[in-house]
Amino acid sequence: MTGAFSTFGHFVTLSVLDYDFDVMGYFAADPYPRNVLGQVGWIDRVRFGLIHYERELYVSQYDE
């Protein structure tokens, strides 16, 4: 994303694998092909591990 655009923020529950996160999702006020999920409230609550050559993805909550 570059530039600025108007959004509306709504609390939503995001489910990733077996984890549920209550996060603030932002939806574009004007027609736009994507919606936005920020780093605060989701990315800062998850740990990712990726082993590309073995095709493995590890996900857990940050506080586990």
VEXDREN-880862 format. One record per atom (N, C-alpha, C): chain; atom name; residue number from 1; x, y, z. Coordinates in Angstrom, 2 decimals. Atoms other than C-alpha are relative to their C-alpha. Layout:
R   kette   atom    nr      east     north        up
R       A     CA   NUM         X         Y         Z
...
This chain:
R   kette   atom    nr      east     north        up
R       A      N     1      0.83     -1.18      0.00
R       A     CA     1      0.00      0.00      0.00
R       A      C     1      0.88      1.24      0.00
R       A      N     2     -0.62     -1.32     -0.04
R       A     CA     2      1.11      3.47     -0.75
R       A      C     2     -1.11      1.04     -0.02
R       A      N     3      1.00     -1.05     -0.04
R       A     CA     3     -0.71      6.71     -0.19
R       A      C     3     -0.98     -0.18      1.14
R       A      N     4      1.00      0.03     -1.07
R       A     CA     4     -3.74      7.27      2.01
R       A      C     4     -1.38     -0.23     -0.59
R       A      N     5      1.38      0.18      0.41
R       A     CA     5     -7.38      6.30      1.81
R       A      C     5     -0.86     -0.09      1.25
R       A      N     6      0.91      0.00     -1.14
R       A     CA     6    -10.42      6.54      4.09
R       A      C     6     -0.50     -1.42      0.27
R       A      N     7      0.46      1.34     -0.38
R       A     CA     7    -11.51      3.46      6.04
R       A      C     7     -1.02      0.09      1.13
R       A      N     8      0.86      0.18     -1.16
R       A     CA     8    -14.08      2.26      8.55
R       A      C     8      0.56     -1.18      0.78
R       A      N     9     -0.52      1.07     -0.83
R       A     CA     9    -12.80      0.17     11.47
R       A      C     9     -1.11     -0.75      0.71
R       A      N    10      0.98      0.86     -0.67
R       A     CA    10    -14.80     -2.74     12.84
R       A      C    10      0.74     -1.12      0.71
R       A      N    11     -0.58      1.16     -0.67
R       A     CA    11    -13.95     -5.38     15.42
R       A      C    11     -0.54     -1.26     -0.66
R       A      N    12      0.37      1.27      0.62
R       A     CA    12    -13.97     -8.81     13.81
R       A      C    12      0.78     -1.12      0.69
R       A      N    13     -0.73      1.15     -0.52
R       A     CA    13    -12.94    -12.29     14.89
R       A      C    13      0.68     -0.68     -1.18
R       A      N    14     -0.80      0.62      1.05
R       A     CA    14    -10.15    -13.66     12.73
R       A      C    14      0.42     -1.38      0.48
R       A      N    15     -0.37      1.37     -0.35
R       A     CA    15     -9.68    -17.43     12.77
R       A      C    15      1.13     -0.46     -0.90
R       A      N    16     -1.16      0.52      0.72
R       A     CA    16     -6.30    -18.85     11.78
R       A      C    16      0.31     -1.36      0.61
R       A      N    17     -0.15      1.37     -0.47
R       A     CA    17     -6.00    -22.62     12.06
R       A      C    17     -0.92     -0.21      1.20
R       A      N    18      0.85      0.22     -1.17
R       A     CA    18     -7.27    -23.36     15.60
R       A      C    18     -0.04      1.20      0.94
R       A      N    19     -0.08     -1.19     -0.85
R       A     CA    19     -6.78    -19.81     16.94
R       A      C    19     -1.00      1.04     -0.45
R       A      N    20      0.92     -1.10      0.28
R       A     CA    20     -9.33    -17.01     17.18
R       A      C    20      0.57      1.28      0.61
R       A      N    21     -0.52     -1.28     -0.44
R       A     CA    21     -8.29    -13.36     17.45
R       A      C    21     -1.07      1.06     -0.20
R       A      N    22      0.88     -1.15      0.14
R       A     CA    22    -10.52    -10.36     18.13
R       A      C    22      0.87      1.17     -0.41
R       A      N    23     -0.87     -1.03      0.57
R       A     CA    23     -8.96     -7.69     15.93
R       A      C    23     -0.83      1.13     -0.59
R       A      N    24      0.61     -1.12      0.70
R       A     CA    24     -9.75     -4.32     14.42
R       A      C    24      0.34     -0.15     -1.48
R       A      N    25     -0.19      0.08      1.45
R       A     CA    25    -10.24     -4.77     10.69
R       A      C    25     -0.45      1.32     -0.62
R       A      N    26      0.33     -1.26      0.66
R       A     CA    26    -10.35     -1.77      8.37
R       A      C    26     -0.49     -0.29     -1.40
R       A      N    27      0.62      0.22      1.29
R       A     CA    27    -12.57     -1.66      5.34
R       A      C    27     -0.05      1.33     -0.74
R       A      N    28     -0.10     -1.22      0.79
R       A     CA    28    -12.13      0.88      2.55
R       A      C    28     -1.36      0.67     -0.13
R       A      N    29      1.24     -0.76      0.12
R       A     CA    29    -14.75      3.63      2.48
R       A      C    29     -0.46      0.06     -1.46
R       A      N    30      0.31     -0.02      1.43
R       A     CA    30    -14.60      3.85     -1.33
R       A      C    30      0.29     -1.38     -0.57
R       A      N    31     -0.28      1.31      0.59
R       A     CA    31    -14.66      0.80     -3.58
R       A      C    31      1.50     -0.19     -0.24
R       A      N    32     -1.42      0.31      0.09
R       A     CA    32    -11.23     -0.78     -3.38
R       A      C    32      0.12     -1.52     -0.02
R       A      N    33     -0.03      1.47      0.15
R       A     CA    33    -10.18     -4.33     -4.31
R       A      C    33      0.49     -0.76      1.23
R       A      N    34     -0.53      0.69     -1.18
R       A     CA    34     -8.68     -5.11     -0.87
R       A      C    34     -0.49      0.69      1.27
R       A      N    35      0.20     -0.56     -1.33
R       A     CA    35     -9.39     -4.63      2.83
R       A      C    35      1.31     -0.13      0.75
R       A      N    36     -1.29     -0.14     -0.65
R       A     CA    36     -6.67     -3.98      5.37
R       A      C    36     -0.04     -0.58      1.40
R       A      N    37     -0.19      0.51     -1.35
R       A     CA    37     -5.53     -5.88      8.46
R       A      C    37      1.38      0.45      0.43
R       A      N    38     -1.26     -0.59     -0.41
R       A     CA    38     -2.82     -4.08     10.38
R       A      C    38      0.88     -0.91      0.84
R       A      N    39     -0.95      0.76     -0.81
R       A     CA    39      0.18     -5.24     12.36
R       A      C    39     -0.41     -0.05      1.46
R       A      N    40      0.40     -0.04     -1.40
R       A     CA    40     -1.31     -4.21     15.70
R       A      C    40     -1.32     -0.73      0.15
R       A      N    41      1.23      0.72     -0.25
R       A     CA    41     -3.90     -6.64     16.98
R       A      C    41     -0.08     -1.37     -0.64
R       A      N    42     -0.02      1.34      0.56
R       A     CA    42     -3.03     -9.66     14.86
R       A      C    42      1.43     -0.50     -0.17
R       A      N    43     -1.38      0.44      0.22
R       A     CA    43      0.55     -9.94     13.65
R       A      C    43      0.79      0.00      1.30
R       A      N    44     -0.74     -0.05     -1.26
R       A     CA    44      1.79     -8.95     17.11
R       A      C    44     -0.47     -1.06      1.00
R       A      N    45      0.51      1.05     -0.89
R       A     CA    45     -0.17    -11.87     18.65
R       A      C    45      0.33     -1.41     -0.49
R       A      N    46     -0.24      1.29      0.65
R       A     CA    46      1.13    -14.68     16.41
R       A      C    46      1.50     -0.22     -0.21
R       A      N    47     -1.36      0.41      0.37
R       A     CA    47      4.40    -16.57     15.97
R       A      C    47     -0.10     -0.89     -1.23
R       A      N    48     -0.04      0.80      1.22
R       A     CA    48      5.17    -17.97     12.55
R       A      C    48      1.37     -0.66     -0.13
R       A      N    49     -1.24      0.68      0.35
R       A     CA    49      7.77    -20.51     11.60
R       A      C    49     -0.22     -0.66     -1.34
R       A      N    50      0.13      0.55      1.33
R       A     CA    50      8.32    -21.52      7.99
R       A      C    50      1.28     -0.73     -0.37
R       A      N    51     -1.12      0.76      0.52
R       A     CA    51     10.58    -24.27      6.74
R       A      C    51     -0.35     -0.32     -1.45
R       A      N    52      0.40      0.05      1.41
R       A     CA    52     10.32    -23.81      2.99
R       A      C    52      0.32     -1.34     -0.65
R       A      N    53     -0.42      1.22      0.70
R       A     CA    53     12.27    -26.85      1.79
R       A      C    53     -0.71     -1.25      0.51
R       A      N    54      0.79      1.13     -0.50
R       A     CA    54     10.16    -29.17      3.99
R       A      C    54     -1.50      0.26     -0.12
R       A      N    55      1.41     -0.40      0.17
R       A     CA    55      6.89    -27.32      3.20
R       A      C    55     -0.76     -0.08      1.32
R       A      N    56      0.63     -0.01     -1.32
R       A     CA    56      6.10    -26.86      6.90
R       A      C    56     -0.22      1.42      0.48
R       A      N    57      0.34     -1.29     -0.57
R       A     CA    57      4.38    -23.93      8.56
R       A      C    57     -0.42     -0.23      1.44
R       A      N    58      0.34      0.08     -1.42
R       A     CA    58      4.22    -23.50     12.33
R       A      C    58     -0.64      1.31      0.41
R       A      N    59      0.71     -1.19     -0.47
R       A     CA    59      1.73    -21.09     13.90
R       A      C    59     -0.41     -0.25      1.45
R       A      N    60      0.47      0.07     -1.39
R       A     CA    60      1.07    -20.41     17.58
R       A      C    60     -0.29      1.40      0.49
R       A      N    61      0.22     -1.31     -0.60
R       A     CA    61     -0.20    -17.62     19.75
R       A      C    61      1.31      0.47      0.63
R       A      N    62     -1.27     -0.54     -0.45
R       A     CA    62      2.59    -15.31     20.85
R       A      C    62      0.29     -0.34      1.45
R       A      N    63     -0.23      0.22     -1.43
R       A     CA    63      2.09    -15.93     24.58
R       A      C    63      0.08     -1.47      0.40
R       A      N    64     -0.14      1.43     -0.33
R       A     CA    64      2.30    -19.75     24.34
R       A      C    64      1.46     -0.38      0.17
